[in-house]
Amino acid sequence: MKENYKTVSKLLFPDEQAFSQTPSQRFEDQLRNQLHSMRNERLRVLNPELVEQGSENEKYKDIADFIKDHVLSVGNEQAVKDFQAGLNFLHKDIIEPLKEDGEFGEKTFKAFYEIFKHYDISLIKNAIRKGALSNTLIDTSSDKNINTKALVNQIQNNLGGIK
């Protein structure tokens, strides 16, 4: 567990400034990501024993890319609550259920790290999606002034449909 929870938190739930990039900054990020991928591929070929560390970082990035639109749509706090709910769906005998408080702290990171060791990335994504949908239904279904169906559709657009 070389990553610490602050580093992973910033990757998964960046501040809003990270999302407001100019086109040239986005292009630079794309180039940087391509170079990073090329470097990782070279590393895999030359040092297969180091593949596990690199693949772990790629999984973090995969989750970050997956939830990016959701974070933009609902904000960091709600996105973290949905993330925590998703981890709780998967915890069965692996971790103590997380308090869904919207803060990505050490307990959430440790739970995420443990879940990562036991589940495929697609199952983790499905659990996060279900956590977001569940929280939306629970939080809004009794309020007639909120269009729950529209919020559910928004989450499905952000995180994709249940697979």
C-alpha positions in Angstrom: 0.0 0.0 0.0 2.4 2.6 -1.3 -0.3 5.2 -2.0 -1.7 7.2 0.9 -5.3 8.2 1.3 -4.7 11.9 0.5 -3.0 11.0 -2.9 -5.8 8.6 -3.9 -8.5 11.1 -2.7 -7.1 13.8 -4.9 -7.0 11.4 -7.8 -10.5 10.2 -7.3 -12.2 13.4 -6.1 -10.1 16.3 -7.4 -11.1 19.9 -6.6 -13.1 21.8 -9.1 -10.1 23.7 -10.4 -8.8 20.4 -11.9 -11.9 20.2 -14.0 -11.8 23.8 -15.4 -8.9 23.4 -17.8 -8.2 25.3 -21.0 -8.1 23.3 -24.2 -4.3 23.5 -24.3 -4.1 22.2 -20.7 -6.4 19.3 -21.6 -4.2 18.5 -24.7 -1.1 18.6 -22.5 -2.8 16.2 -20.1 -3.7 13.8 -22.9 0.0 13.9 -24.1 1.2 13.3 -20.6 -1.2 10.4 -20.2 -0.1 8.9 -23.5 3.6 9.2 -22.5 2.8 7.7 -19.2 1.1 4.7 -20.8 4.0 4.2 -23.2 6.4 4.3 -20.2 4.3 1.8 -18.3 4.2 -0.5 -21.3 8.0 -0.4 -21.6 8.2 -1.0 -17.8 6.0 -4.0 -18.1 8.2 -5.5 -20.8 11.5 -4.7 -19.2 10.5 -5.3 -15.5 7.6 -7.7 -15.2 8.0 -7.9 -11.5 7.0 -4.2 -11.2 3.7 -4.7 -13.1 1.6 -5.0 -10.0 2.4 -1.5 -8.8 1.7 0.0 -12.2 -1.5 -1.9 -12.6 -2.7 -0.7 -9.2 -2.2 2.9 -10.3 -4.0 2.3 -13.6 -6.9 0.9 -11.6 -7.1 4.0 -9.5 -7.0 6.1 -12.7 -9.7 3.9 -14.2 -12.0 4.5 -11.2 -11.2 8.2 -11.3 -12.2 8.4 -15.0 -15.3 6.4 -14.3 -16.6 8.8 -11.6 -15.4 12.1 -13.0 -18.7 13.1 -14.5 -20.6 12.1 -11.4 -18.2 14.2 -9.2 -18.8 17.2 -11.6 -22.6 16.7 -11.4 -23.1 16.1 -7.7 -20.0 17.6 -6.0 -17.2 15.9 -4.1 -19.1 15.3 -0.8 -22.0 13.5 -2.4 -19.8 11.6 -4.8 -17.7 10.3 -1.8 -20.9 9.3 0.0 -22.0 7.4 -3.1 -18.5 5.8 -3.3 -18.7 4.8 0.3 -22.1 3.3 -0.2 -20.7 1.3 -3.1 -17.8 0.0 -1.0 -20.4 -1.0 1.6 -22.3 -3.1 -1.0 -19.1 -5.1 -1.5 -17.7 -5.3 2.0 -19.2 -8.6 3.0 -16.7 -10.0 5.4 -13.8 -7.9 4.1 -14.2 -4.6 5.9 -16.3 -3.0 8.6 -19.1 -1.0 7.0 -18.1 2.6 6.3 -19.9 5.6 7.7 -21.2 7.4 4.6 -20.1 10.8 5.7 -18.7 12.2 2.4 -15.1 12.4 3.6 -12.4 10.3 1.9 -10.3 9.6 4.9 -8.0 6.8 6.0 -10.9 4.3 6.7 -12.4 4.8 3.3 -9.0 4.5 1.7 -8.3 1.2 3.6 -11.7 -0.2 2.7 -11.1 0.8 -1.0 -7.6 -0.8 -0.9 -9.0 -4.0 0.6 -11.9 -4.1 -1.9 -9.4 -3.6 -4.7 -7.5 -6.8 -3.7 -10.7 -8.9 -3.8 -12.8 -7.6 -6.6 -12.6 -7.0 -10.3 -12.7 -3.3 -11.4 -16.0 -3.8 -13.2 -17.6 -5.1 -10.0 -16.3 -2.1 -8.1 -17.7 0.3 -10.7 -21.1 -1.5 -10.5 -21.1 -1.2 -6.8 -20.3 2.5 -6.9 -23.1 3.0 -9.5 -25.5 1.1 -7.2 -24.4 3.2 -4.2 -25.2 6.4 -6.1 -28.5 5.2 -7.3 -29.4 3.9 -3.8 -28.5 7.1 -2.1 -30.5 9.1 -4.7 -33.6 7.0 -4.2 -33.3 7.1 -0.4 -32.6 10.8 -0.2 -35.2 12.0 -2.7 -38.1 9.6 -3.1 -40.2 11.1 -0.2 -39.8 14.7 -1.4 -42.4 15.4 -4.0 -40.6 18.6 -5.1 -37.6 16.6 -6.3 -37.7 14.7 -9.6 -36.2 11.4 -8.5 -36.5 9.9 -11.9 -34.5 12.7 -13.5 -31.8 12.4 -10.9 -31.6 8.6 -11.5 -31.3 9.2 -15.2 -28.5 11.8 -14.6 -26.6 9.2 -12.5 -27.0 6.6 -15.2 -25.7 9.1 -17.8 -22.8 9.9 -15.5 -21.9 6.4 -14.4 -23.5 4.3 -17.1 -26.4 1.8 -16.8 -26.3 -1.3 -14.5 -24.4 -4.0 -16.2 
